[in-house]
Amino acid sequence: MPILAEATAESWRYAGWIALDLRLIIFVAAVSGLIAVGSAALWVRSGRPRDYASVFFFTWLIALVVLTIIFNSIAGHPVFVVEKLFPFP
């Protein structure tokens, strides 16, 4: 049973310190919210609150992920960075 042998190995247990820039996270969430509100206003024609909420939520989530990736890689100002990885006992 190689799966059980691999699961009992201690080499996969790691922990780490993650540094977050709270101001940048709030900025990214706010910009994502503005993008989501604008997208919901433009795309939803039915007028039902459920449609507005679903378009808002998914657009906000996609914008949040994309803007986080942009700031972490392209812009060079990380939203979050892994400071240190160390073995966890």
KOLLUMSE-541512 format. One line per field, with one value per atom (N, C-alpha, C): residue number from 0; residue in one letter; chain; atom name; z, x, y. Coordinates in steps of 0.001 Angstrom, whole numbers. Each point is the difference from the previous one (the first is absolute). Layout:
BEGIN
nr	[NUM	...] $
rest	[A	...] $
kette	[A	...] $
atom	[CA	...] $
pz	[Z	...] $
px	[X	...] $
py	[Y	...] $
# end
This chain:
BEGIN
nr	[0	0	0	1	1	1	2	2	2	3	3	3	4	4	4	5	5	5	6	6	6	7	7	7	8	8	8	9	9	9	10	10	10	11	11	11	12	12	12	13	13	13	14	14	14	15	15	15	16	16	16	17	17	17	18	18	18	19	19	19	20	20	20	21	21	21	22	22	22	23	23	23	24	24	24	25	25	25	26	26	26	27	27	27	28	28	28	29	29	29	30	30	30	31	31	31	32	32	32	33	33	33	34	34	34	35	35	35	36	36	36	37	37	37	38	38	38	39	39	39	40	40	40	41	41	41	42	42	42	43	43	43	44	44	44	45	45	45	46	46	46	47	47	47	48	48	48	49	49	49	50	50	50	51	51	51	52	52	52	53	53	53	54	54	54	55	55	55	56	56	56	57	57	57	58	58	58	59	59	59	60	60	60	61	61	61	62	62	62	63	63	63	64	64	64	65	65	65	66	66	66	67	67	67	68	68	68	69	69	69	70	70	70	71	71	71	72	72	72	73	73	73	74	74	74	75	75	75	76	76	76	77	77	77	78	78	78	79	79	79	80	80	80	81	81	81	82	82	82	83	83	83	84	84	84	85	85	85	86	86	86	87	87	87	88	88	88] $
rest	[M	M	M	P	P	P	I	I	I	L	L	L	A	A	A	E	E	E	A	A	A	T	T	T	A	A	A	E	E	E	S	S	S	W	W	W	R	R	R	Y	Y	Y	A	A	A	G	G	G	W	W	W	I	I	I	A	A	A	L	L	L	D	D	D	L	L	L	R	R	R	L	L	L	I	I	I	I	I	I	F	F	F	V	V	V	A	A	A	A	A	A	V	V	V	S	S	S	G	G	G	L	L	L	I	I	I	A	A	A	V	V	V	G	G	G	S	S	S	A	A	A	A	A	A	L	L	L	W	W	W	V	V	V	R	R	R	S	S	S	G	G	G	R	R	R	P	P	P	R	R	R	D	D	D	Y	Y	Y	A	A	A	S	S	S	V	V	V	F	F	F	F	F	F	F	F	F	T	T	T	W	W	W	L	L	L	I	I	I	A	A	A	L	L	L	V	V	V	V	V	V	L	L	L	T	T	T	I	I	I	I	I	I	F	F	F	N	N	N	S	S	S	I	I	I	A	A	A	G	G	G	H	H	H	P	P	P	V	V	V	F	F	F	V	V	V	V	V	V	E	E	E	K	K	K	L	L	L	F	F	F	P	P	P	F	F	F	P	P	P] $
kette	[A	A	A	A	A	A	A	A	A	A	A	A	A	A	A	A	A	A	A	A	A	A	A	A	A	A	A	A	A	A	A	A	A	A	A	A	A	A	A	A	A	A	A	A	A	A	A	A	A	A	A	A	A	A	A	A	A	A	A	A	A	A	A	A	A	A	A	A	A	A	A	A	A	A	A	A	A	A	A	A	A	A	A	A	A	A	A	A	A	A	A	A	A	A	A	A	A	A	A	A	A	A	A	A	A	A	A	A	A	A	A	A	A	A	A	A	A	A	A	A	A	A	A	A	A	A	A	A	A	A	A	A	A	A	A	A	A	A	A	A	A	A	A	A	A	A	A	A	A	A	A	A	A	A	A	A	A	A	A	A	A	A	A	A	A	A	A	A	A	A	A	A	A	A	A	A	A	A	A	A	A	A	A	A	A	A	A	A	A	A	A	A	A	A	A	A	A	A	A	A	A	A	A	A	A	A	A	A	A	A	A	A	A	A	A	A	A	A	A	A	A	A	A	A	A	A	A	A	A	A	A	A	A	A	A	A	A	A	A	A	A	A	A	A	A	A	A	A	A	A	A	A	A	A	A	A	A	A	A	A	A	A	A	A	A	A	A] $
atom	[N	CA	C	N	CA	C	N	CA	C	N	CA	C	N	CA	C	N	CA	C	N	CA	C	N	CA	C	N	CA	C	N	CA	C	N	CA	C	N	CA	C	N	CA	C	N	CA	C	N	CA	C	N	CA	C	N	CA	C	N	CA	C	N	CA	C	N	CA	C	N	CA	C	N	CA	C	N	CA	C	N	CA	C	N	CA	C	N	CA	C	N	CA	C	N	CA	C	N	CA	C	N	CA	C	N	CA	C	N	CA	C	N	CA	C	N	CA	C	N	CA	C	N	CA	C	N	CA	C	N	CA	C	N	CA	C	N	CA	C	N	CA	C	N	CA	C	N	CA	C	N	CA	C	N	CA	C	N	CA	C	N	CA	C	N	CA	C	N	CA	C	N	CA	C	N	CA	C	N	CA	C	N	CA	C	N	CA	C	N	CA	C	N	CA	C	N	CA	C	N	CA	C	N	CA	C	N	CA	C	N	CA	C	N	CA	C	N	CA	C	N	CA	C	N	CA	C	N	CA	C	N	CA	C	N	CA	C	N	CA	C	N	CA	C	N	CA	C	N	CA	C	N	CA	C	N	CA	C	N	CA	C	N	CA	C	N	CA	C	N	CA	C	N	CA	C	N	CA	C	N	CA	C	N	CA	C	N	CA	C	N	CA	C	N	CA	C	N	CA	C	N	CA	C	N	CA	C	N	CA	C] $
pz	[0	0	0	-1152	-53	465	-96	429	1517	759	1451	423	-710	340	-255	-1070	-307	998	457	933	1384	369	1312	-5	-1163	-59	594	711	680	-881	-1216	-826	-604	40	-645	959	1268	983	89	-515	52	476	618	391	-510	63	-509	543	-105	357	-1277	-15	-1168	402	-782	257	-926	577	-751	60	-1115	-31	85	1185	246	-828	-162	-798	-1451	-534	-1392	-163	994	-67	-8	842	31	-1324	-569	-1286	-1105	-38	-1030	155	1231	222	-403	274	-373	-1519	-672	-1462	-618	562	-487	204	1127	233	-1006	-330	-1012	-1372	-339	-1271	0	1121	86	-68	663	-55	-1429	-654	-1386	-941	198	-854	218	1244	273	-575	72	-545	-1521	-642	-1460	-531	668	-566	382	1164	463	-508	-691	-560	642	771	514	1191	786	1150	1254	-32	1199	873	1299	903	-32	-225	-64	-1155	-1127	-1150	271	588	359	978	1004	1017	-573	-861	-561	-944	-856	-885	812	1040	851	679	608	750	-897	-1127	-852	-684	-380	-584	1046	1236	1076	293	35	285	-1103	-1243	-1121	-14	211	23	1160	1152	1158	-279	-598	-326	-1050	-1046	-1073	501	771	522	995	794	910	-767	-1057	-834	-663	-485	-645	979	1193	972	520	124	505	-1020	-1277	-986	-876	-620	-983	662	957	591	959	524	884	1421	344	1370	504	775	324	990	-277	924	1171	-297	1033	-493	930	-326	1112	-388	968	472	1265	555	249	597	382	83	-511	156	942	890	939	270	367	289	1242	-58	1091	715	1295	705	94] $
px	[816	-816	874	369	876	-675	-1322	-678	114	-173	122	1435	963	1400	354	-528	274	-691	-1168	-742	647	728	628	1379	522	1317	-83	1037	12	537	410	659	-970	-1277	-945	-584	357	-565	843	-558	674	-976	543	-781	743	-613	680	-596	800	-458	-395	-1207	-500	-206	576	-159	-1088	-963	-1100	100	-262	-99	-1482	-457	-1430	-567	760	-488	-217	914	-132	-1126	-222	-1120	-1328	-114	-1229	-190	1082	-81	-435	604	-350	-1453	-464	-1394	-960	365	-862	-69	1129	3	-773	152	-769	-1490	-371	-1411	-551	783	-449	-146	942	-96	-1241	-272	-1148	-1322	-78	-1230	-248	1038	-146	-379	608	-332	-1434	-430	-1381	-990	333	-902	-87	1092	0	-584	250	-358	-1379	-504	-1271	-1147	-915	-1153	-1321	21	-1262	-535	851	-445	-227	301	-161	1238	-176	1154	941	-544	841	990	-430	889	1079	-395	996	1034	-472	912	952	-492	878	1039	-414	967	995	-471	897	1027	-449	902	1063	-393	972	938	-506	869	967	-463	868	1097	-367	979	1048	-409	939	897	-572	802	983	-409	888	1197	-239	1092	923	-573	819	828	-602	749	1074	-263	1022	1170	-266	1078	778	-703	684	913	-505	829	1139	-205	1057	1101	-332	1015	439	-935	357	394	-796	245	1187	378	1145	-269	-1248	-364	-943	502	-809	-1127	-1140	-1115	313	545	461	1276	872	1254	312	523	413	1391	101	1269	966	-488	887	-779	581	-557	903	-596	782	-747	730	-653	-879	-1123	-960	58	204	158	-1275] $
py	[-1170	1170	1254	481	1171	1285	72	1213	176	-1082	90	278	-584	253	1456	558	1396	931	-375	836	33	-1050	-11	631	340	636	1404	405	1289	1131	-279	1003	1019	-221	905	1021	-51	919	1264	1072	1290	1070	1006	1166	1226	1154	1183	1279	1043	1342	712	548	718	1453	900	1433	543	724	602	1514	640	1457	345	371	200	1147	1071	1135	-411	-801	-435	-1013	-849	-944	757	1017	806	730	536	692	-954	-1189	-985	-445	-208	-392	1122	1259	1125	179	-106	114	-1163	-1188	-1149	220	620	312	986	1015	967	-653	-853	-736	-883	-662	-898	754	1154	805	476	483	446	-1118	-1166	-1144	-462	-50	-414	1002	1284	1018	-84	-360	-79	-1297	-1116	-1306	-499	351	-573	855	-643	714	-425	-1094	-533	783	598	772	-816	-1299	-824	123	134	145	-1202	-1188	-1194	90	515	144	1036	1127	1017	-557	-717	-534	-1033	-878	-1029	598	937	652	821	702	780	-900	-1087	-864	-621	-577	-666	990	1158	1019	539	200	469	-1011	-1279	-1039	-97	36	-68	1230	1179	1225	-8	-511	-79	-901	-1148	-922	604	580	571	1177	897	1136	-429	-1020	-518	-573	-743	-550	1125	1014	1125	719	287	704	-870	-1298	-873	-228	-64	-362	1165	663	1014	1315	458	1306	3	-1130	-69	466	270	366	-1086	-958	-1176	279	-584	24	-925	-1161	-908	-667	-329	-656	-998	-1157	-1004	387	394	468	-1147	-1085	-1079	-1302	-1074	-1337	-772	-767	-786	-1303	-1063	-1275	102	-659	23	-1356	-5	-1287	-791] $
# end
